[in-house]
Amino acid sequence: DAPEIEILWGWNILAALIALATALFPAIYTPLKMLRTQPANLLQPEPPKSGKKLLLERVPSIWNRLSFNTKMTVRNLLRYKGRNSMTLIGVAGCTMLIVTGFGISNTISGVVDGQFNQLQTYDGMVYLNDVLEDSEVEDMNQTLTEMDGVEGYMPALLETYDAELEDGQTQSVTVTVPLGDLESFSDYVTLRERGQEPIPNAIVDEGPFITERMGELLNLSESDSFTLENEDFEEFTVEDFTVVENYASHYLYVNPEQYESIFGEEPSQNAYLVQYTEGVSQKETEEAIMDNDNVLTTVDLNTLAESIADKMGSLDLITLVLIISAASLAFVVLYNLTNINVAERIRELSTIKVLGFYDREVSMYIFNEVLVLTVLGSLVGLVLGTILNTYLLKTMQMMDVLFHPSVSIGGYIASFFISLAFSAIVMVAMHFKLKKIDMVEALKGVD
């Protein structure tokens, strides 16, 4: 079925009102402020602000080591606080959105790789018919052992239970019990806590293990307990568990002794975790397995991985739009604010040109300020982008999929240099504009 898109009118109207308010407030406030000024004063050029001694100037050991151009840049940055603050906030906001775009991309690309290449390293599951005799199970083991396309298998019990959440919803949890050589279970499933190394022989010595997204939904800590319910509405309590890394679906991993302790009965095999041989057609191998009368069905993890990847694929377009929009916004913000900066300081720039500054030096006079503001704004944006990325992904993650928000080092570097690149493009455009300043016209008296 096609996804149903719900239009949230309340949020749409609120967003429209906020956008309208931010556009109208400056347009109303600024004229009202100017209308309170005497007309004669409005006809005069605005006098430059009186200079003040900077705090840095009170530290001669630092101030005296700065070059003349650096001192001018520091003075100008602190003299035009309002306009420079807008540039800083604008660049920080744009960089924040770019970081968020890269963060979404890094996070969703890590779901499939982390789940199916690092944690669940088996290729598929084979479900058996409900009731099999021991001899039939042995025959099945022999069949899988002799099959060319099967590299290895782990007999297991796979059962589905329900866990009730605080809001009354329920989520399915697959209880997985390895029944073969427990020490080789790590060849099929990697059990590790977030940010830790895999736990050696985990299923033998430790457990039970509940997966991370289920732990989030139940708001679990390791001192808690939780309840699972079967299809007959019987409840079973799980205690002394460890929360392990997982990205898709919910699992509870227990060894046979723990299963018997929790559920009150010995586990009986109903499935295999299977690793297929590389270079042999997996589809043909699965068809050969399905030909066995003892097999109920097979599940291909590669198909499941592709299904999840398709679900995540729609977010890639959102990521691309977000990055392009934020980068374009960074250019617009920097260009407009730099243009205003130049227009308001046209007499100052004309004066320093008259004093002998070359065109390149005049451009660097402005560019140094823009560069400092861009760097500071980008650094702030990197931090804010990390926070926004975490909030968005935790808000939008699905019930059975875990998003662990992360931004790669490459994402941070790309976000930072995209902002710097647009700053450089703006200054190239401003350089040609500054070269065309009519010094005589700009320095004319207006009395």
Salt bridges, closest charged atoms under 4 A:
GLU57 OE2 - ARG75 NH2 2.93
GLU212 OE1 - ARG194 NH2 2.76
GLU216 OE1 - ARG213 NH1 2.92
GLU216 OE2 - LYS394 NZ 2.71
GLU245 OE1 - ARG192 NE 2.80
GLU245 OE2 - ARG194 NH1 3.54
GLU344 OE1 - ARG83 NH1 2.24
GLU348 OE2 - ARG79 NH2 3.23
GLU348 OE1 - ARG345 NE 3.07
ASP359 OD1 - LYS353 NZ 3.26
GLU369 OE1 - ARG345 NH1 2.80
GLU441 OE1 - LYS444 NZ 3.26
